[in-house]
Structures are given as structure tokens and as C-alpha cells.
Amino acid sequence: MSLQGVACRAELTMLTKALDARCRELGLADGDPGRELLGRRVMDLFESGQLSAEDLRLALSGEIFNAKNPPAGASGL
């Protein structure tokens, strides 16, 4: 990601693939509110240095709760 917080086309493709794969695993369809939460989590991970598709996959698979049913008071994934 650039210093200005903008992802290039290749990075966007990788992020989309990571999001789509995890949503399939969790059974989150397009339009599901959990998908948006997971997308925010993907971006947070990417911005914090999780730069490869494998890094994202590992980080997302280690999430403690499911995007469909986060614990009360949770702010996201």
C-alpha cells in the first residue's frame, strides 16, 4: 500500500480474493452485514502490515468469532 493509503490494482485484487474466500468459508453472501464487517477487518489487517494473501488468510482464519454472530459489544472482526 502506498504512503497515501491507496492500494494498487494488484493489491485490491488480492484483498478481494481474501475477502471472498473467507466469506465463502463463513457462508456470508453478498449483502450480508457480516461481509461488510469482514471487509473492514481485511482492510485493517492490510493497513497494519498483513501484506500477502497468505498472511491475510492466516489472520482471518484465526478470528475468534464468526462474522454472523459477533459477541455483544464487539466493534467488528
DOBAVO-180413 format. One line per 5 residues: their letters; for each residue x, y, z of N, C-alpha, C, O. Coordinates in nm, 4 decimals, padded with zeros to 6 digits. Each point is the difference from the previous one (the first is absolute). Example, Ala and Ser with C-alpha at 12.3 -4.5 7.8 and 13.67 -1.06 7.14 Angstrom:
<recs>
AS	01.3190 -00.5690 00.7800 -00.0890 00.1190 00.0000 00.0900 00.1200 00.0000 00.1036 -00.0019 00.0665; -00.1386 00.1069 -00.1385 00.0820 00.1190 00.0060 -00.0770 00.1090 00.0730 00.0509 00.1108 00.0169
</recs>
This chain:
<recs>
MSLQG	00.0859 -00.1172 00.0000 -00.0859 00.1172 00.0000 00.0897 00.1224 00.0000 00.1042 00.0014 00.0656; -00.1434 00.0986 -00.1372 00.0790 00.1217 -00.0082 -00.0068 00.0771 00.1319 -00.0825 -00.0289 00.0867; 00.1699 00.1260 -00.0741 00.0008 00.0828 00.1200 -00.1277 00.0820 00.0132 -00.0323 00.0468 00.1092; -00.0402 -00.0289 -00.2183 -00.1227 00.0782 00.0025 -00.1219 -00.0855 00.0318 -00.1126 00.0495 -00.0054; 00.1324 -00.1759 00.0381 -00.1111 -00.0860 00.0359 -00.0817 -00.0482 -00.1183 -00.1186 -00.0298 00.0144
VACRA	00.1804 00.0217 -00.1306 -00.0696 -00.0435 -00.1206 00.0592 -00.1326 -00.0444 00.1217 -00.0136 -00.0132; -00.2088 -00.0843 -00.0097 00.0460 -00.1306 -00.0465 00.0039 -00.0011 -00.1521 -00.0860 00.0591 -00.0652; 00.1856 -00.1261 00.0091 00.0082 -00.0141 -00.1453 -00.0964 -00.1097 -00.0461 -00.0592 -00.0703 00.0819; 00.0447 00.0570 -00.2115 -00.0939 -00.0975 -00.0570 00.0306 -00.1422 00.0477 -00.0916 -00.0739 00.0359; 00.2188 00.0352 -00.0353 00.0379 -00.1348 00.0434 -00.0352 -00.0224 00.1469 -00.0456 -00.1079 00.0379
ELTML	00.0670 00.2094 00.0437 -00.0342 -00.0113 00.1424 -00.1510 -00.0104 00.0184 -00.0468 -00.0795 00.0815; -00.0294 00.1582 -00.1558 -00.1462 -00.0082 00.0102 -00.0508 -00.1376 -00.0412 -00.0914 -00.0541 00.0622; 00.1502 -00.0019 -00.1661 -00.0375 -00.1350 -00.0443 00.0287 -00.1010 00.1095 -00.0835 -00.0859 00.0283; 00.2001 00.0949 00.0335 00.0376 -00.0912 00.1074 -00.0933 00.0154 00.1202 -00.0418 -00.0995 00.0591; 00.0094 00.2226 -00.0231 -00.0893 00.0243 00.1134 -00.1401 -00.0550 -00.0277 -00.0629 -00.0591 00.0878
TKALD	00.0157 00.0791 -00.2091 -00.1322 -00.0506 -00.0379 -00.0034 -00.1513 00.0054 -00.0967 -00.0583 00.0493; 00.2011 -00.0061 -00.0994 00.0063 -00.1464 00.0034 00.0017 -00.0513 00.1436 -00.0669 -00.0982 00.0320; 00.1434 00.1648 00.0543 00.0055 -00.0410 00.1402 -00.1366 00.0154 00.0662 -00.0439 -00.0880 00.0741; -00.0231 00.1997 -00.1008 -00.1332 00.0240 00.0562 -00.0996 -00.1030 -00.0518 -00.0753 -00.0585 00.0777; 00.0749 00.0365 -00.2083 -00.0940 -00.0950 -00.0589 00.0205 -00.1412 00.0542 -00.0968 -00.0702 00.0292
ARCRE	00.2217 00.0289 -00.0159 00.0292 -00.1346 00.0498 -00.0504 -00.0176 00.1432 -00.0623 -00.1011 00.0324; 00.0890 00.1987 00.0521 -00.0427 -00.0120 00.1401 -00.1518 00.0076 00.0114 -00.0594 -00.0692 00.0826; -00.0033 00.1522 -00.1643 -00.1468 00.0084 00.0016 -00.0612 -00.1334 -00.0418 -00.0998 -00.0432 00.0577; 00.1590 -00.0222 -00.1578 -00.0500 -00.1327 -00.0395 00.0117 -00.0981 00.1159 -00.0930 -00.0761 00.0269; 00.2070 00.0777 00.0419 00.0209 -00.0899 00.1138 -00.1042 00.0228 00.1090 -00.0459 -00.0948 00.0638
LGLAD	00.0090 00.2208 -00.0429 -00.0951 00.0345 00.1055 -00.1450 -00.0021 -00.0470 -00.0914 00.0152 00.0811; 00.0695 -00.0338 -00.2109 -00.1357 00.0000 -00.0526 -00.0617 00.1388 -00.0069 -00.1215 00.0146 00.0136; 00.2038 00.0874 -00.0345 -00.0481 00.1377 -00.0082 -00.0251 00.0372 -00.1452 00.0933 00.0042 -00.0801; -00.2176 00.0226 00.0461 -00.0371 00.0369 -00.1363 00.0210 00.1497 -00.0213 00.0134 00.0761 00.0958; -00.0106 -00.0348 -00.2232 00.0030 00.1430 -00.0308 -00.1187 00.0663 00.0681 -00.1103 -00.0547 -00.0009
GDPGR	00.1309 00.1691 00.0587 -00.1061 00.0719 00.0684 -00.0139 -00.0359 00.1472 -00.0720 00.0682 00.0729; 00.1384 -00.1724 -00.0279 -00.0041 -00.0391 00.1414 00.0795 00.1029 00.0801 00.1126 00.0327 -00.0375; -00.1685 00.0191 00.1468 00.0740 00.0984 00.0809 00.1345 -00.0534 00.0496 00.0941 00.0772 00.0183; -00.0846 -00.2061 00.0030 00.1267 -00.0589 00.0437 00.1088 00.0140 -00.1040 00.1182 00.0085 00.0334; -00.1581 -00.0062 -00.1603 00.0981 00.0176 -00.1076 00.0645 00.1381 00.0091 00.1208 00.0135 -00.0197
ELLGR	-00.1997 00.0879 00.0490 00.0556 00.1343 00.0144 00.0955 00.0056 00.1193 00.1073 00.0597 -00.0091; -00.1454 -00.1208 00.1192 00.0885 -00.0039 00.1165 00.1307 -00.0700 -00.0331 00.1079 00.0453 00.0381; -00.1192 -00.1560 -00.1093 00.1197 -00.0741 -00.0371 00.0863 00.0811 -00.0962 00.1227 -00.0030 00.0089; -00.1860 00.0750 -00.1003 00.0746 00.0861 -00.0911 00.0779 00.1074 00.0746 00.1137 00.0314 -00.0354; -00.1745 00.0236 00.1370 00.0713 00.0993 00.0824 00.1190 -00.0636 00.0691 00.1065 00.0610 00.0102
RVMDL	-00.1243 -00.1833 00.0372 00.1086 -00.0717 00.0663 00.1134 -00.0280 -00.0974 00.1172 00.0134 00.0352; -00.1516 -00.0523 -00.1576 00.1013 -00.0236 -00.1029 00.0820 00.1264 -00.0217 00.1229 -00.0058 -00.0055; -00.1895 00.1192 -00.0068 00.0717 00.1255 -00.0208 00.0859 00.0367 00.1207 00.1125 00.0471 -00.0160; -00.1649 -00.0684 00.1361 00.0786 00.0274 00.1207 00.1270 -00.0842 00.0022 00.1083 00.0506 00.0295; -00.1221 -00.1789 -00.0608 00.1166 -00.0891 -00.0022 00.1004 00.0446 -00.1063 00.1205 00.0045 00.0245
FESGQ	-00.1721 00.0280 -00.1419 00.0869 00.0430 -00.1091 00.0750 00.1279 00.0372 00.1208 00.0099 -00.0214; -00.1919 00.0865 00.0763 00.0624 00.1264 00.0378 00.1004 -00.0166 00.1124 00.0916 00.0811 00.0140; -00.1079 -00.1865 00.0670 00.0927 -00.0215 00.1111 00.1207 -00.0850 -00.0396 00.0852 -00.0308 00.0833; -00.0788 -00.0067 -00.2113 00.1183 -00.0707 -00.0458 -00.0223 -00.1430 -00.0432 00.0958 -00.0664 -00.0394; -00.2168 00.0161 00.0447 -00.0292 -00.1348 -00.0504 -00.0055 00.0124 -00.1517 -00.1070 00.0226 -00.0566
LSAED	00.2213 -00.0373 -00.0093 00.0117 00.0409 -00.1393 -00.0248 -00.1087 -00.1031 -00.0236 00.0320 -00.1165; 00.0279 -00.1561 00.1532 -00.0201 -00.1044 -00.1004 -00.1354 -00.0677 00.0195 -00.0612 00.0078 00.1065; 00.0169 -00.0741 -00.2124 -00.1255 -00.0736 00.0072 00.0082 -00.1078 00.1087 -00.0968 -00.0236 00.0722; 00.2112 -00.0403 -00.0616 00.0170 -00.1045 00.1013 -00.0037 00.0593 00.1410 -00.0612 -00.0580 00.0897; 00.1256 00.1721 -00.0696 -00.0042 00.0669 00.1303 -00.1440 00.0338 00.0383 -00.0412 -00.0211 00.1141
LRLAL	-00.0351 00.0740 -00.2106 -00.1401 00.0330 00.0263 -00.0809 -00.1247 00.0320 -00.0796 -00.0013 00.0939; 00.1008 -00.1040 -00.1731 -00.0738 -00.1242 00.0225 00.0252 -00.0539 00.1407 -00.0933 -00.0391 00.0702; 00.2188 00.0374 -00.0304 00.0342 -00.0504 00.1329 -00.0595 00.0872 00.1099 -00.0527 -00.0514 00.0988; 00.0608 00.1818 -00.1156 -00.0550 00.0911 00.1013 -00.1507 -00.0145 00.0099 -00.0549 -00.0022 00.1102; -00.0129 -00.0077 -00.2244 -00.1462 -00.0104 00.0012 -00.0465 -00.1356 00.0509 -00.1037 -00.0081 00.0658
SGEIF	00.1769 -00.0974 -00.0943 -00.0415 -00.1323 00.0461 00.0191 -00.0148 00.1498 -00.0577 -00.0897 00.0615; 00.1384 00.1770 -00.0025 00.0221 -00.0035 00.1435 -00.0983 00.0849 00.0787 00.0116 00.0119 00.1220; -00.1087 00.0474 -00.1912 -00.0973 00.0830 00.0704 -00.0772 -00.0840 00.1008 -00.0313 -00.1161 -00.0263; 00.0012 00.1738 00.1397 -00.0645 -00.0713 00.1095 -00.1481 -00.0186 -00.0223 -00.0558 -00.1011 00.0428; -00.0092 00.1942 -00.1077 -00.1446 -00.0119 -00.0166 -00.0399 00.0140 -00.1460 00.0740 00.0541 -00.0821
NAKNP	-00.1910 -00.1036 00.0528 -00.0540 -00.0009 -00.1345 -00.0606 00.1363 -00.0314 -00.0615 00.0625 00.0864; 00.0789 -00.0171 -00.2087 -00.0507 00.1313 -00.0396 -00.1515 00.0101 00.0116 -00.0526 00.1101 00.0161; -00.0186 -00.2218 -00.0238 -00.1456 00.0049 00.0101 -00.0461 00.0228 00.1433 -00.1074 00.0561 00.0218; 00.1854 -00.0981 00.0749 -00.0407 00.0059 00.1404 00.1107 00.0510 00.0900 00.0474 -00.0737 00.0864; -00.0044 00.2001 -00.1047 00.1051 00.0512 00.0893 -00.0536 00.0140 00.1421 -00.1196 00.0214 00.0197
PAGAS	00.2079 -00.0336 00.0792 -00.0448 00.0164 00.1389 -00.0546 00.1389 00.0248 00.0350 00.0949 -00.0702; -00.1188 -00.0832 00.1678 -00.0587 00.1308 00.0374 00.1135 00.0975 00.0282 00.0971 -00.0334 00.0679; -00.1106 00.1522 -00.1202 00.0998 00.1038 00.0234 00.1185 -00.0044 -00.0933 00.0879 00.0857 00.0086; -00.0828 -00.1847 -00.0992 00.1111 -00.0078 -00.0929 -00.0125 00.1101 -00.1042 -00.1100 00.0298 -00.0467; 00.2200 00.0291 00.0111 -00.0028 00.1105 -00.0965 00.0244 -00.0468 -00.1408 -00.0044 00.0816 -00.0921
GL	00.0291 -00.2052 00.0711 00.0276 -00.0517 -00.1334 00.0872 -00.1212 00.0111 00.0192 -00.0544 00.1088; 00.0344 00.0112 -00.2221 00.0808 -00.1205 -00.0018 00.1396 00.0340 00.0339 00.0857 -00.0882 00.0041
</recs>
